[in-house]
Amino acid sequence: MATPGTAISQATGERILQLAKQHVGEKYHLGVPVPKDNPNWTGPWDCAEFVSWMGVRGQPDKLEGMRRFNEDAGAKRSSVCG
């Protein structure tokens, strides 16, 4: 059973799926950051970044949490790779 407040509605899921289909064929690049606050982004995409971007499109109230997560992940990636 899903935790209350964490599941998305079927309508939201359908909206996300329809939007995702509009991006089929766009350029992919491993590790590229994607601006979650840009609803007009058309790539390049990283697979995980694409899923996160789609999630924000379906639940825009989650954008601030995504920003914090990406900043933390970027800092960790820099410390490991740099």
Secondary structure as the mmCIF struct_conf table of DSSP 4:
data_model
#
loop_
_struct_conf.conf_type_id
_struct_conf.id
_struct_conf.beg_label_comp_id
_struct_conf.beg_label_asym_id
_struct_conf.beg_label_seq_id
_struct_conf.end_label_comp_id
_struct_conf.end_label_asym_id
_struct_conf.end_label_seq_id
HELX_LH_PP_P HELX_LH_PP_P1 ALA A 2 THR A 3
TURN_TY1_P TURN_TY1_P1 PRO A 4 THR A 6
HELX_LH_PP_P HELX_LH_PP_P2 ALA A 7 SER A 9
HELX_RH_AL_P HELX_RH_AL_P1 GLN A 10 LYS A 21
TURN_TY1_P TURN_TY1_P2 GLN A 22 GLY A 25
STRN STRN1 TYR A 28 TYR A 28
TURN_TY1_P TURN_TY1_P3 LEU A 30 GLY A 31
TURN_TY1_P TURN_TY1_P4 LYS A 36 ASP A 37
TURN_TY1_P TURN_TY1_P5 PRO A 39 ASN A 40
STRN STRN2 TRP A 45 TRP A 45
HELX_RH_AL_P HELX_RH_AL_P2 CYS A 47 GLY A 58
HELX_RH_3T_P HELX_RH_3T_P1 PRO A 60 LYS A 62
HELX_RH_AL_P HELX_RH_AL_P3 LEU A 63 CYS A 81
#
